[in-house]
Structure formats: C-alpha cells, structure tokens
Amino acid sequence: MKPEYEGHDDEWRTIGLAAPARRALVEAKLYRVSDLRRVTARELASLHGMGKSAIARLRVIMYARKMAFRDEK
C-alpha cells in the first residue's frame, strides 16, 4: 500500500480485507467499521476494489456489532 494509506487502513487490515478493498475504503474516507453506516450497500459495492468477499465479510462484522448500512432512498 502507498504511504498515504498507512495509519488509515489499520482496522481493515485487522479484519483481513485485501489491499484493493482497503484502498477503496480509505479513498472513500471510510476508516472504521462504524463509518460504513454513512453509506448504502450499493455505494459500497460501487467502489473500485470492493469485491463480493470483502462486502460479505463487512456485512458479517456489521451484523455482529448491530450496525447497518444507510438506507437506500
């Protein structure tokens, strides 16, 4: 990962997300699982680098923490 990502992707690295997914989240200014509540599932899926595996992993973690994506309008 590029140096500008260091320190911003720690939570994603701990979760075990692949580098493309981590980069996509950091570029979208989503640094923690709790930040995912600001986006819809569709917005997350549209990020370049976010694959089905990463999204599935994030959904499981969010469910365990009783969090949800922002509602679609």
Secondary structure, 3 states (H helix, E strand, C coil): CCHHHCCCCHHHHHHCCCHHHHHHHHHCCCCCHHHHHHCCHHHHHHCCCCCHHHHHHHHHHHHHCCCCCCCCC
